[in-house]
Amino acid sequence: MKKEKEQKMNTQFINNDFSDITFGRKSVRLYDENVKISYEEMLTMIQEATAAPSSVNMQPWRFVIVESQEGKDILNPLIRFNVRQNATSSAMVLIFGDLNCYEYGEEIYNQAFEEGKMPAEVRDQQLGAIIPMYKNLTKDEMNDVVKVDASLAAMQLMLVARAHGYDTNPIGGFESNQLAEAFGLDKERYVPVMIVSIGKAAETGYESVRLSSDKITSFK
């Protein structure tokens, strides 16, 4: 079963060149408006993106795919200077962190047990420690946890998208205090982390520079 699932997740890769996927990625702001991504392929990419790690495997990332004109009209006034991406992309992927992600803890760990990836005693021990710990974290502490984890999934989504032949742009400029409610989510529970535009590039992303590793790294 695991082998079949892995094969299914990889059948749509059109680019499996690690170097090109990783170092050829550019932030694209203008897309081919005629290219649409099917629900099936979008869900496949989301599934592949959620292979990213998360703290104690609580998987706090949540996704809202805005691809209809109605949805984009709602989003447009909330994304400041990023309207070109909204207008031309196949979709805008809103990524939230779920502050109550621990509510899925039993489902996650039971699945791990049922698939033979974890003994029952380990499951029970982990849940007995993790759930109370998460419940006792302050809102600010949970906010930090879910933002880190959801950002890992966002980066993986951008790389997965390139493997599927698409381009992306991570967007942080939006009205974070309005985003959740605008799309029917509880703003007290769901923390906006990032928006990722996705589609087929209509123009090449800008070249950029990076600081030298010896300027940003120290050895002790």
C-alpha beads as a LAMMPS data file, in Angstrom:
LAMMPS data file: protein, C-alpha beads

220 atoms
219 bonds

1 atom types
1 bond types

-500.0 500.0 xlo xhi
-500.0 500.0 ylo yhi
-500.0 500.0 zlo zhi

Masses

1 110.0

Atoms # bond

1 1 1 0.000 0.000 0.000
2 1 1 2.774 2.437 0.875
3 1 1 4.557 1.681 -2.393
4 1 1 1.347 2.245 -4.372
5 1 1 0.777 5.582 -2.619
6 1 1 4.318 6.759 -3.319
7 1 1 3.999 5.815 -6.984
8 1 1 0.726 7.730 -7.255
9 1 1 2.257 10.804 -5.675
10 1 1 5.111 10.821 -8.171
11 1 1 3.356 10.008 -11.450
12 1 1 2.707 13.652 -12.307
13 1 1 6.280 14.877 -11.830
14 1 1 7.542 16.349 -15.074
15 1 1 10.762 17.677 -13.563
16 1 1 12.759 15.454 -11.246
17 1 1 16.011 17.416 -11.513
18 1 1 16.882 18.365 -7.930
19 1 1 19.303 21.099 -8.952
20 1 1 16.839 22.753 -11.316
21 1 1 13.923 22.456 -8.902
22 1 1 15.878 23.918 -6.005
23 1 1 18.222 26.452 -7.567
24 1 1 16.135 27.320 -10.620
25 1 1 13.178 28.451 -8.548
26 1 1 12.275 32.127 -8.968
27 1 1 9.425 34.174 -7.545
28 1 1 6.997 34.633 -10.439
29 1 1 4.509 37.513 -10.391
30 1 1 2.842 37.149 -13.787
31 1 1 1.224 33.894 -14.944
32 1 1 -0.455 32.484 -18.034
33 1 1 -4.129 33.157 -17.323
34 1 1 -5.209 30.307 -19.606
35 1 1 -3.551 27.624 -17.477
36 1 1 -5.755 26.078 -14.798
37 1 1 -4.745 23.385 -12.325
38 1 1 -7.235 20.597 -11.700
39 1 1 -8.565 19.871 -8.223
40 1 1 -6.940 16.437 -8.413
41 1 1 -3.472 17.759 -9.197
42 1 1 -3.774 20.543 -6.626
43 1 1 -4.677 18.015 -3.933
44 1 1 -1.772 15.821 -5.047
45 1 1 0.639 18.745 -4.661
46 1 1 -0.784 19.602 -1.249
47 1 1 -0.376 15.964 -0.182
48 1 1 3.231 15.986 -1.348
49 1 1 3.865 19.302 0.400
50 1 1 2.635 17.876 3.698
51 1 1 5.477 15.391 3.696
52 1 1 7.316 18.315 5.292
53 1 1 8.269 17.847 8.954
54 1 1 6.263 19.270 11.822
55 1 1 6.765 19.392 15.556
56 1 1 5.699 16.034 17.070
57 1 1 3.905 15.417 13.749
58 1 1 0.933 17.600 14.685
59 1 1 0.704 18.885 11.072
60 1 1 -0.801 22.308 11.931
61 1 1 -0.899 23.529 8.305
62 1 1 -4.276 24.264 6.743
63 1 1 -4.851 25.297 3.114
64 1 1 -7.506 27.345 1.355
65 1 1 -7.230 27.217 -2.451
66 1 1 -8.599 30.409 -3.979
67 1 1 -9.099 29.713 -7.677
68 1 1 -12.568 30.977 -8.582
69 1 1 -13.177 34.539 -9.724
70 1 1 -15.489 35.020 -6.758
71 1 1 -12.759 33.923 -4.358
72 1 1 -10.143 36.097 -6.046
73 1 1 -12.475 39.099 -5.851
74 1 1 -12.708 38.581 -2.090
75 1 1 -8.940 38.232 -1.806
76 1 1 -7.972 41.151 -4.037
77 1 1 -8.448 44.036 -1.547
78 1 1 -6.560 42.080 1.132
79 1 1 -3.275 41.508 -0.716
80 1 1 -1.928 45.047 -1.018
81 1 1 0.585 45.236 -3.897
82 1 1 0.285 41.584 -4.977
83 1 1 -2.753 41.921 -7.232
84 1 1 -0.983 40.761 -10.419
85 1 1 -0.403 37.344 -8.921
86 1 1 -4.025 37.154 -7.855
87 1 1 -5.327 38.198 -11.263
88 1 1 -3.222 35.841 -13.374
89 1 1 -2.330 32.785 -11.270
90 1 1 -4.114 29.461 -11.496
91 1 1 -4.719 29.737 -7.763
92 1 1 -3.713 31.527 -4.614
93 1 1 -2.934 29.077 -1.830
94 1 1 -3.715 30.558 1.574
95 1 1 -1.711 28.789 4.261
96 1 1 -2.861 28.967 7.859
97 1 1 -1.580 27.520 11.110
98 1 1 -4.169 25.761 13.288
99 1 1 -3.713 26.720 16.934
100 1 1 -5.880 23.721 17.906
101 1 1 -3.970 21.253 15.760
102 1 1 -3.585 18.911 18.730
103 1 1 -7.263 17.994 18.311
104 1 1 -6.085 15.792 15.426
105 1 1 -3.416 14.160 17.566
106 1 1 -5.293 10.930 18.249
107 1 1 -6.268 10.552 14.584
108 1 1 -2.667 11.061 13.458
109 1 1 -1.133 8.693 15.983
110 1 1 -3.865 6.067 15.549
111 1 1 -3.190 6.079 11.823
112 1 1 0.521 5.604 12.488
113 1 1 -0.314 2.628 14.697
114 1 1 -2.763 1.110 12.207
115 1 1 -0.200 1.363 9.399
116 1 1 2.397 -0.419 11.516
117 1 1 4.625 2.631 11.912
118 1 1 4.288 2.878 15.681
119 1 1 3.630 0.360 18.492
120 1 1 0.499 0.947 20.571
121 1 1 2.526 1.643 23.703
122 1 1 4.563 4.320 21.958
123 1 1 1.380 5.898 20.580
124 1 1 -0.193 6.031 24.029
125 1 1 2.970 7.344 25.659
126 1 1 3.419 10.067 23.034
127 1 1 -0.185 11.196 23.148
128 1 1 -0.131 11.227 26.922
129 1 1 2.778 13.664 26.855
130 1 1 2.087 15.732 23.734
131 1 1 -1.599 16.631 24.059
132 1 1 -1.353 18.098 27.593
133 1 1 1.834 19.950 26.609
134 1 1 0.177 21.576 23.600
135 1 1 -2.928 22.478 25.588
136 1 1 -0.761 24.235 28.165
137 1 1 1.159 26.368 25.679
138 1 1 0.237 30.043 25.578
139 1 1 -1.343 31.439 22.419
140 1 1 1.925 33.182 21.549
141 1 1 3.873 29.943 21.997
142 1 1 1.429 28.015 19.808
143 1 1 1.568 30.807 17.247
144 1 1 5.335 30.339 16.960
145 1 1 5.024 26.561 16.610
146 1 1 2.373 26.581 13.892
147 1 1 4.055 29.344 11.886
148 1 1 7.356 27.482 11.763
149 1 1 5.679 24.214 10.753
150 1 1 3.372 25.797 8.173
151 1 1 6.318 27.664 6.649
152 1 1 8.122 24.352 6.119
153 1 1 5.068 23.054 4.244
154 1 1 4.913 26.277 2.199
155 1 1 8.518 25.894 1.063
156 1 1 7.942 22.269 0.173
157 1 1 4.842 23.241 -1.806
158 1 1 6.886 25.664 -3.895
159 1 1 9.428 22.970 -4.718
160 1 1 6.729 20.383 -5.416
161 1 1 5.030 22.851 -7.753
162 1 1 8.235 23.116 -9.812
163 1 1 8.376 19.345 -10.030
164 1 1 4.870 19.488 -11.509
165 1 1 5.936 22.148 -14.017
166 1 1 4.483 25.201 -12.269
167 1 1 5.908 28.336 -10.705
168 1 1 5.116 30.128 -7.481
169 1 1 5.552 33.287 -5.450
170 1 1 5.493 33.364 -1.642
171 1 1 3.517 36.375 -0.453
172 1 1 3.699 37.945 2.990
173 1 1 2.083 41.268 2.130
174 1 1 -1.594 40.877 3.040
175 1 1 -4.117 41.971 5.666
176 1 1 -3.428 39.229 8.178
177 1 1 -6.114 40.406 10.595
178 1 1 -8.832 39.963 7.952
179 1 1 -7.768 36.946 5.907
180 1 1 -9.244 34.111 7.984
181 1 1 -12.686 35.655 8.426
182 1 1 -12.871 36.650 4.752
183 1 1 -12.804 32.947 3.890
184 1 1 -15.041 31.670 6.657
185 1 1 -12.392 30.622 9.182
186 1 1 -12.248 31.357 12.898
187 1 1 -9.575 34.048 13.231
188 1 1 -8.942 33.064 16.841
189 1 1 -7.966 29.566 15.759
190 1 1 -6.421 29.925 12.299
191 1 1 -3.288 32.069 11.979
192 1 1 -2.432 33.372 8.486
193 1 1 1.132 32.344 7.654
194 1 1 1.662 32.895 3.949
195 1 1 -0.003 33.075 0.566
196 1 1 1.569 31.187 -2.338
197 1 1 0.508 32.063 -5.875
198 1 1 0.831 29.153 -8.295
199 1 1 0.527 28.734 -12.046
200 1 1 2.481 28.632 -15.298
201 1 1 4.900 31.563 -15.594
202 1 1 4.155 34.125 -18.308
203 1 1 7.422 35.921 -17.623
204 1 1 10.672 34.858 -16.017
205 1 1 11.101 35.602 -12.348
206 1 1 13.676 38.167 -11.337
207 1 1 17.257 37.141 -10.715
208 1 1 18.351 37.846 -7.157
209 1 1 21.459 37.693 -5.014
210 1 1 22.254 36.017 -1.713
211 1 1 24.779 36.926 0.951
212 1 1 27.849 34.720 1.066
213 1 1 27.545 31.822 3.499
214 1 1 30.656 32.964 5.396
215 1 1 28.888 36.243 6.242
216 1 1 25.864 34.545 7.783
217 1 1 27.479 31.513 9.424
218 1 1 29.653 31.030 12.485
219 1 1 31.394 27.928 13.793
220 1 1 31.908 27.373 17.513

Bonds

1 1 1 2
2 1 2 3
3 1 3 4
4 1 4 5
5 1 5 6
6 1 6 7
7 1 7 8
8 1 8 9
9 1 9 10
10 1 10 11
11 1 11 12
12 1 12 13
13 1 13 14
14 1 14 15
15 1 15 16
16 1 16 17
17 1 17 18
18 1 18 19
19 1 19 20
20 1 20 21
21 1 21 22
22 1 22 23
23 1 23 24
24 1 24 25
25 1 25 26
26 1 26 27
27 1 27 28
28 1 28 29
29 1 29 30
30 1 30 31
31 1 31 32
32 1 32 33
33 1 33 34
34 1 34 35
35 1 35 36
36 1 36 37
37 1 37 38
38 1 38 39
39 1 39 40
40 1 40 41
41 1 41 42
42 1 42 43
43 1 43 44
44 1 44 45
45 1 45 46
46 1 46 47
47 1 47 48
48 1 48 49
49 1 49 50
50 1 50 51
51 1 51 52
52 1 52 53
53 1 53 54
54 1 54 55
55 1 55 56
56 1 56 57
57 1 57 58
58 1 58 59
59 1 59 60
60 1 60 61
61 1 61 62
62 1 62 63
63 1 63 64
64 1 64 65
65 1 65 66
66 1 66 67
67 1 67 68
68 1 68 69
69 1 69 70
70 1 70 71
71 1 71 72
72 1 72 73
73 1 73 74
74 1 74 75
75 1 75 76
76 1 76 77
77 1 77 78
78 1 78 79
79 1 79 80
80 1 80 81
81 1 81 82
82 1 82 83
83 1 83 84
84 1 84 85
85 1 85 86
86 1 86 87
87 1 87 88
88 1 88 89
89 1 89 90
90 1 90 91
91 1 91 92
92 1 92 93
93 1 93 94
94 1 94 95
95 1 95 96
96 1 96 97
97 1 97 98
98 1 98 99
99 1 99 100
100 1 100 101
101 1 101 102
102 1 102 103
103 1 103 104
104 1 104 105
105 1 105 106
106 1 106 107
107 1 107 108
108 1 108 109
109 1 109 110
110 1 110 111
111 1 111 112
112 1 112 113
113 1 113 114
114 1 114 115
115 1 115 116
116 1 116 117
117 1 117 118
118 1 118 119
119 1 119 120
120 1 120 121
121 1 121 122
122 1 122 123
123 1 123 124
124 1 124 125
125 1 125 126
126 1 126 127
127 1 127 128
128 1 128 129
129 1 129 130
130 1 130 131
131 1 131 132
132 1 132 133
133 1 133 134
134 1 134 135
135 1 135 136
136 1 136 137
137 1 137 138
138 1 138 139
139 1 139 140
140 1 140 141
141 1 141 142
142 1 142 143
143 1 143 144
144 1 144 145
145 1 145 146
146 1 146 147
147 1 147 148
148 1 148 149
149 1 149 150
150 1 150 151
151 1 151 152
152 1 152 153
153 1 153 154
154 1 154 155
155 1 155 156
156 1 156 157
157 1 157 158
158 1 158 159
159 1 159 160
160 1 160 161
161 1 161 162
162 1 162 163
163 1 163 164
164 1 164 165
165 1 165 166
166 1 166 167
167 1 167 168
168 1 168 169
169 1 169 170
170 1 170 171
171 1 171 172
172 1 172 173
173 1 173 174
174 1 174 175
175 1 175 176
176 1 176 177
177 1 177 178
178 1 178 179
179 1 179 180
180 1 180 181
181 1 181 182
182 1 182 183
183 1 183 184
184 1 184 185
185 1 185 186
186 1 186 187
187 1 187 188
188 1 188 189
189 1 189 190
190 1 190 191
191 1 191 192
192 1 192 193
193 1 193 194
194 1 194 195
195 1 195 196
196 1 196 197
197 1 197 198
198 1 198 199
199 1 199 200
200 1 200 201
201 1 201 202
202 1 202 203
203 1 203 204
204 1 204 205
205 1 205 206
206 1 206 207
207 1 207 208
208 1 208 209
209 1 209 210
210 1 210 211
211 1 211 212
212 1 212 213
213 1 213 214
214 1 214 215
215 1 215 216
216 1 216 217
217 1 217 218
218 1 218 219
219 1 219 220
